[in-house]
Amino acid sequence: MGRPLLGLSMMAESEFISAVLPLLQSNSIEVLEWSFDTFYNTEEPVWLSELLNFYSENNRLIGHGVYYSLFDALWTERQELWLEKLKEEFHKRKYKHITEHFGFMNTENFHQGVPLPVCLHSKTLEIGKDRLYRLQDAVEVPVGIENLAFAFSLDDVTEQGVFLDKLTEDIDGFLILDLHNIYCQSCNFNVDMRDIIKLYPLNKVREIHLSGGSWQESVYSKTPVRRDTHDDAIPKEILSILSSVVFQCKNLEYIIIERLGHTINTEEKKKSFLDDFAQVRTLIDSSDWEGVNKDLWNKKKVQFQKTPLEDMILNEEQTLLTKLLFDNAGVASIKNHEFHYFKTKDWDPEMILTAQNIIKKWNPY
């Protein structure tokens, strides 16, 4: 098996196209990742369609979903429509695999939502598996899940690898290991990145995400909060362990660099972005990675109920929690609220404030 392919998460902004044009012209982008559902309600420009089709025709296009909301406890017409549009997208283009985010978004204006974590519980796991079965049923390619950057507590950090392992086992699914998401948790909970990575089933990692982010001033300490904002260079701490992580992921196929399109808006930022790409290229080429020869993927037949699984109590708590965060409820009142599915008493006050800032920014109502 050859070395992992290096590519980018495709953005449609003019600043992004200007920055990546030299990479496209030199055929340096070996694979393209496309967040197809970001254009569900928008017509693609002709140039974008042609570029995506080119990578599709050469078996170098992978799909990344944003808005399915894997752990939403209520099944609505929104998810049905999302799956129908997904099937239409797969009739239009060939993807090597498809991925989604860990977490839930259950607000009215879901296209402005942000995924929030869920605790490892038999019911949340059951809901997540039900949604994942329906996603896998809609497509004939492997389905994977990306680890989430945001965590309310250290338990959220330490449980996520086990959660993702259990979640994907029935469909023979895989993981995206987003190293900047791990970096955020490492900074915010003072845990070594390598210790967090050890908690993940690295044999299931088929794709790695790399990106940068930003710092938010802390209310409770002198240490700032790390945010996964995709608007800056890849931190050196991530690049320093990349070769080691790649070596441990024997089923790795793709390494994708992410950057919001409008944030490469100066020559200095463009150079920094291209330097990151070149450095990752060098790290891949010089690594001692040896992949395993994998069997041809075959879709597993999983029996699931025709009627989607729902949980009214979990839905009420997800809705209430999102509203409390949006309404800027006091940290103490959130921590002291009696939830069944959320361990708010264990939540870090700083991360509650961070969640409020994120939700207010995106205004999901």
C-alpha positions as a printed NumPy array, in Angstrom:
array([[  0.   ,   0.   ,   0.   ],
       [  1.394,   3.418,  -1.007],
       [  1.938,   6.437,   1.194],
       [ -1.092,   8.519,   2.245],
       [ -2.318,  11.016,  -0.328],
       [ -2.062,  14.707,   0.57 ],
       [ -4.917,  17.043,  -0.246],
       [ -7.081,  19.965,   0.767],
       [-10.572,  20.643,   2.008],
       [-12.029,  22.578,  -0.919],
       [-13.354,  26.104,  -0.378],
       [-15.167,  28.235,  -2.938],
       [-13.922,  31.694,  -1.899],
       [-11.766,  33.611,  -4.355],
       [ -8.994,  34.104,  -1.777],
       [ -8.731,  30.339,  -1.356],
       [ -8.613,  29.691,  -5.096],
       [ -5.902,  32.306,  -5.513],
       [ -3.832,  30.679,  -2.773],
       [ -4.135,  27.087,  -3.998],
       [ -3.795,  27.808,  -7.718],
       [ -0.044,  27.042,  -7.753],
       [ -0.765,  23.679,  -6.097],
       [ -3.433,  22.861,  -8.662],
       [ -1.202,  23.896, -11.551],
       [  1.618,  21.658, -10.299],
       [ -0.715,  18.697,  -9.654],
       [  0.364,  18.761,  -6.012],
       [ -3.162,  18.251,  -4.624],
       [ -3.479,  14.481,  -4.769],
       [ -6.974,  14.312,  -3.288],
       [ -9.783,  16.802,  -2.737],
       [-12.252,  16.792,   0.121],
       [-15.603,  18.447,  -0.495],
       [-18.205,  19.426,   2.122],
       [-21.071,  18.716,  -0.244],
       [-23.906,  19.736,   2.078],
       [-22.628,  23.306,   2.35 ],
       [-23.946,  23.75 ,  -1.217],
       [-27.228,  21.864,  -0.797],
       [-29.189,  25.106,  -1.21 ],
       [-26.77 ,  26.934,  -3.484],
       [-25.869,  26.395,  -7.12 ],
       [-22.234,  25.5  ,  -7.679],
       [-20.182,  27.783,  -9.932],
       [-19.238,  26.064, -13.187],
       [-15.506,  26.109, -12.391],
       [-16.139,  24.429,  -9.027],
       [-18.309,  21.705, -10.537],
       [-15.691,  21.007, -13.186],
       [-12.906,  20.794, -10.603],
       [-14.884,  18.446,  -8.349],
       [-15.863,  16.324, -11.347],
       [-12.232,  16.066, -12.412],
       [-11.174,  14.682,  -9.031],
       [-14.236,  12.429,  -8.959],
       [-13.458,  10.961, -12.375],
       [ -9.927,  10.198, -11.201],
       [-11.089,   8.513,  -7.966],
       [ -9.563,  11.281,  -5.873],
       [-12.661,  12.909,  -4.329],
       [-13.794,  12.33 ,  -0.735],
       [-16.925,  13.717,   0.912],
       [-17.249,  15.461,   4.269],
       [-20.689,  16.198,   5.714],
       [-21.339,  19.012,   8.173],
       [-25.06 ,  19.215,   8.934],
       [-26.452,  15.681,   9.355],
       [-26.286,  15.91 ,  13.187],
       [-25.457,  12.375,  14.163],
       [-26.762,  12.545,  17.743],
       [-29.905,  14.614,  17.354],
       [-32.42 ,  12.704,  19.5  ],
       [-35.351,  13.704,  17.289],
       [-35.698,  12.506,  13.693],
       [-37.242,  15.181,  11.483],
       [-37.885,  15.982,   7.863],
       [-34.538,  17.782,   7.874],
       [-32.568,  14.541,   8.199],
       [-34.759,  12.821,   5.599],
       [-34.125,  15.65 ,   3.157],
       [-30.393,  15.612,   3.952],
       [-30.177,  11.917,   3.049],
       [-32.172,  12.41 ,  -0.149],
       [-29.841,  15.199,  -1.237],
       [-26.888,  12.988,  -0.341],
       [-28.179,  10.297,  -2.699],
       [-28.551,  12.908,  -5.435],
       [-24.959,  14.025,  -4.845],
       [-23.74 ,  10.442,  -5.182],
       [-25.627,  10.063,  -8.457],
       [-23.819,  13.166,  -9.684],
       [-20.286,  12.296,  -8.482],
       [-18.213,   9.364,  -7.329],
       [-16.737,   9.666,  -3.843],
       [-14.181,   7.321,  -2.3  ],
       [-15.783,   7.682,   1.137],
       [-17.949,   9.994,   3.189],
       [-17.544,  11.375,   6.715],
       [-19.541,  13.296,   9.309],
       [-18.886,  15.092,  12.589],
       [-19.339,  13.726,  16.09 ],
       [-21.939,  15.67 ,  18.119],
       [-25.444,  17.127,  17.75 ],
       [-27.102,  20.26 ,  16.353],
       [-30.832,  20.507,  17.003],
       [-31.553,  24.192,  16.491],
       [-34.049,  25.664,  14.049],
       [-31.492,  27.259,  11.739],
       [-29.228,  24.196,  11.657],
       [-27.032,  25.631,   8.885],
       [-25.841,  28.161,  11.465],
       [-25.414,  25.566,  14.218],
       [-22.285,  24.118,  15.776],
       [-21.911,  20.515,  16.962],
       [-21.927,  19.992,  20.73 ],
       [-20.587,  16.853,  22.423],
       [-22.681,  14.091,  23.966],
       [-21.755,  11.857,  26.891],
       [-21.057,   8.172,  26.398],
       [-24.346,   6.591,  27.449],
       [-26.18 ,   3.512,  26.175],
       [-29.011,   5.668,  24.804],
       [-26.817,   8.25 ,  23.076],
       [-24.786,   5.411,  21.565],
       [-28.006,   3.771,  20.365],
       [-29.192,   7.036,  18.767],
       [-25.816,   7.587,  17.093],
       [-25.749,   4.052,  15.686],
       [-29.273,   4.424,  14.321],
       [-28.318,   7.626,  12.472],
       [-25.091,   6.06 ,  11.224],
       [-26.947,   2.98 ,   9.905],
       [-29.203,   5.261,   7.841],
       [-26.227,   7.199,   6.522],
       [-24.432,   4.009,   5.506],
       [-27.625,   2.618,   3.963],
       [-27.813,   5.666,   1.663],
       [-24.366,   5.175,   0.079],
       [-22.184,   2.365,  -1.266],
       [-18.862,   3.644,   0.103],
       [-17.219,   3.52 ,   3.547],
       [-18.575,   5.926,   6.176],
       [-16.437,   7.567,   8.844],
       [-16.744,   9.974,  11.781],
       [-14.475,  12.866,  12.772],
       [-13.491,  13.503,  16.374],
       [-14.851,  16.73 ,  17.864],
       [-12.623,  19.566,  19.078],
       [-14.946,  21.04 ,  21.663],
       [-15.295,  19.335,  25.043],
       [-17.099,  20.443,  28.192],
       [-15.036,  18.242,  30.51 ],
       [-12.029,  15.966,  30.719],
       [-14.452,  13.023,  30.519],
       [-15.555,  14.26 ,  27.089],
       [-11.904,  14.165,  26.04 ],
       [-11.037,  10.737,  27.424],
       [-14.28 ,   9.024,  26.363],
       [-14.417,  10.134,  22.748],
       [-12.034,   7.541,  21.339],
       [-13.96 ,   4.68 ,  22.967],
       [-17.261,   6.252,  21.896],
       [-16.16 ,   6.483,  18.254],
       [-14.874,   2.912,  18.321],
       [-18.223,   1.583,  19.583],
       [-20.181,   3.858,  17.26 ],
       [-18.519,   2.626,  14.065],
       [-18.142,  -1.085,  14.882],
       [-21.412,  -2.369,  13.362],
       [-20.87 ,  -0.835,   9.915],
       [-17.125,  -1.433,   9.786],
       [-16.731,   2.34 ,   9.755],
       [-13.569,   4.411,  10.104],
       [-12.302,   7.573,  11.776],
       [-10.977,  10.94 ,  10.749],
       [ -8.374,  11.882,  13.327],
       [ -8.346,  15.67 ,  13.39 ],
       [ -5.068,  16.595,  15.067],
       [ -5.971,  20.235,  15.633],
       [ -9.111,  19.072,  17.446],
       [ -6.833,  16.97 ,  19.656],
       [ -4.541,  19.98 ,  20.075],
       [ -7.468,  22.098,  21.302],
       [ -8.325,  19.501,  23.942],
       [ -4.671,  19.178,  24.913],
       [ -4.382,  22.931,  25.497],
       [ -7.758,  23.368,  27.197],
       [ -7.45 ,  20.423,  29.595],
       [ -3.667,  20.322,  30.028],
       [ -3.219,  16.806,  28.661],
       [ -0.393,  15.765,  26.337],
       [ -1.602,  15.294,  22.76 ],
       [  0.065,  11.903,  22.566],
       [ -1.798,  10.709,  25.647],
       [ -5.131,  11.67 ,  24.068],
       [ -4.227,  10.065,  20.74 ],
       [ -3.439,   6.776,  22.523],
       [ -7.109,   6.597,  23.561],
       [ -8.25 ,   6.314,  19.919],
       [ -8.495,   3.101,  17.857],
       [ -5.722,   4.155,  15.479],
       [ -6.232,   1.056,  13.334],
       [ -9.534,   2.645,  12.263],
       [ -7.999,   5.958,  11.166],
       [ -8.342,   6.298,   7.401],
       [ -7.956,  10.074,   7.215],
       [ -6.119,  12.785,   9.16 ],
       [ -7.142,  16.45 ,   9.269],
       [ -4.643,  19.246,   9.848],
       [ -5.488,  22.896,  10.467],
       [ -4.81 ,  25.921,  12.601],
       [ -6.957,  27.913,  14.978],
       [ -7.032,  30.819,  17.374],
       [ -6.775,  31.766,  21.042],
       [ -9.597,  33.19 ,  23.141],
       [ -8.934,  35.134,  26.326],
       [ -9.753,  33.14 ,  29.45 ],
       [-12.045,  34.425,  32.185],
       [-10.891,  31.957,  34.824],
       [ -7.141,  31.653,  34.255],
       [ -4.125,  33.227,  32.61 ],
       [ -4.061,  30.44 ,  30.02 ],
       [ -6.121,  31.271,  26.904],
       [ -8.683,  28.878,  25.403],
       [ -7.761,  27.178,  22.13 ],
       [-10.449,  27.317,  19.442],
       [-10.765,  25.241,  16.248],
       [-11.358,  28.166,  13.918],
       [ -9.438,  26.997,  10.812],
       [ -8.031,  30.468,  10.244],
       [ -4.291,  30.244,  10.845],
       [ -1.177,  28.162,  10.246],
       [ -0.824,  24.6  ,  11.525],
       [  0.789,  24.766,  15.004],
       [  4.351,  23.473,  15.229],
       [  3.263,  21.15 ,  18.061],
       [  1.09 ,  19.265,  15.576],
       [  3.733,  19.109,  12.877],
       [  6.272,  17.828,  15.408],
       [  4.226,  14.691,  16.134],
       [  2.711,  14.154,  12.686],
       [  5.285,  11.581,  11.524],
       [  4.794,   9.563,  14.709],
       [  0.995,   9.622,  14.375],
       [  1.137,   8.68 ,  10.692],
       [  3.402,   5.75 ,  11.546],
       [  0.821,   4.436,  14.04 ],
       [ -2.124,   4.668,  11.622],
       [ -1.526,   1.633,   9.425],
       [ -4.774,   2.053,   7.458],
       [ -4.26 ,   5.744,   6.731],
       [ -5.104,   6.793,   3.161],
       [ -5.532,  10.581,   3.179],
       [ -4.119,  13.645,   4.926],
       [ -6.253,  16.748,   4.431],
       [ -5.296,  20.34 ,   5.26 ],
       [ -8.221,  22.608,   6.196],
       [ -8.399,  26.391,   6.018],
       [-11.399,  28.718,   5.766],
       [-11.31 ,  30.316,   2.336],
       [-11.664,  33.964,   3.333],
       [ -8.803,  33.774,   5.871],
       [ -6.   ,  33.543,   3.278],
       [ -6.434,  37.194,   2.401],
       [ -2.847,  38.524,   2.399],
       [  0.361,  37.528,   0.633],
       [  1.911,  36.658,   3.995],
       [ -0.955,  34.294,   4.874],
       [ -0.836,  32.753,   1.405],
       [  2.885,  32.046,   1.801],
       [  2.297,  30.572,   5.259],
       [ -0.42 ,  28.281,   3.882],
       [  1.79 ,  27.068,   1.032],
       [  4.686,  26.574,   3.45 ],
       [  2.445,  24.369,   5.619],
       [  1.507,  22.29 ,   2.589],
       [  5.157,  21.878,   1.583],
       [  6.194,  20.93 ,   5.117],
       [  3.478,  18.287,   5.399],
       [  4.5  ,  16.958,   1.978],
       [  8.092,  16.604,   3.204],
       [  6.99 ,  14.876,   6.421],
       [  4.923,  12.333,   4.482],
       [  7.702,  11.623,   1.998],
       [ 10.311,  11.166,   4.722],
       [  8.168,   9.082,   7.093],
       [  8.768,   5.399,   7.816],
       [  5.076,   4.656,   7.319],
       [  4.204,   1.148,   6.231],
       [  0.548,   0.544,   5.509],
       [ -1.194,  -2.786,   5.586],
       [ -2.63 ,  -4.468,   2.521],
       [ -6.329,  -4.113,   3.096],
       [ -9.09 ,  -6.329,   1.836],
       [-11.535,  -4.797,  -0.625],
       [-14.236,  -2.953,   1.328],
       [-17.644,  -4.596,   1.299],
       [-20.718,  -2.91 ,   2.67 ],
       [-21.992,  -4.752,   5.726],
       [-25.694,  -5.503,   5.907],
       [-27.022,  -4.053,   9.132],
       [-30.602,  -4.589,  10.218],
       [-32.27 ,  -1.482,  11.638],
       [-35.832,  -0.428,  12.327],
       [-37.737,   1.349,   9.603],
       [-38.878,   3.95 ,  12.126],
       [-35.922,   6.065,  13.294],
       [-35.051,   5.775,  16.957],
       [-35.956,   8.795,  19.074],
       [-35.733,   9.77 ,  22.73 ],
       [-37.966,  12.581,  23.915],
       [-36.116,  13.177,  27.179],
       [-32.767,  13.437,  25.39 ],
       [-34.334,  15.757,  22.802],
       [-35.753,  18.01 ,  25.531],
       [-32.376,  18.16 ,  27.234],
       [-30.498,  18.89 ,  24.001],
       [-32.955,  21.667,  23.176],
       [-32.827,  23.115,  26.703],
       [-29.05 ,  23.01 ,  26.877],
       [-28.643,  24.762,  23.526],
       [-31.144,  27.441,  24.607],
       [-29.447,  27.968,  27.984],
       [-26.123,  28.445,  26.249],
       [-27.6  ,  30.789,  23.642],
       [-29.436,  32.825,  26.296],
       [-26.184,  33.257,  28.209],
       [-27.461,  31.545,  31.348],
       [-25.133,  31.721,  34.327],
       [-22.411,  29.095,  34.584],
       [-23.581,  28.068,  38.055],
       [-27.172,  27.581,  36.921],
       [-26.062,  25.335,  34.038],
       [-23.752,  23.287,  36.27 ],
       [-26.469,  22.881,  38.887],
       [-29.275,  22.016,  36.458],
       [-30.522,  18.45 ,  36.795],
       [-29.884,  16.693,  33.483],
       [-30.136,  12.965,  32.89 ],
       [-27.915,  12.72 ,  29.801],
       [-25.445,  15.55 ,  30.46 ],
       [-22.982,  15.579,  33.368],
       [-23.033,  19.352,  33.747],
       [-21.736,  19.244,  37.327],
       [-18.407,  18.051,  35.939],
       [-18.192,  20.7  ,  33.233],
       [-15.379,  23.211,  33.147],
       [-16.772,  26.747,  33.658],
       [-14.397,  28.103,  31.025],
       [-15.727,  25.675,  28.433],
       [-19.335,  26.609,  29.242],
       [-18.469,  30.243,  28.491],
       [-16.661,  29.163,  25.34 ],
       [-19.732,  27.239,  24.161],
       [-21.853,  30.334,  24.778],
       [-19.488,  32.468,  22.712],
       [-19.502,  29.954,  19.85 ],
       [-23.28 ,  29.651,  19.794],
       [-23.846,  33.412,  19.981],
       [-21.424,  33.914,  17.102],
       [-23.279,  31.481,  14.836],
       [-26.763,  32.497,  16.035],
       [-28.561,  29.201,  15.358],
       [-32.032,  30.614,  15.995]])
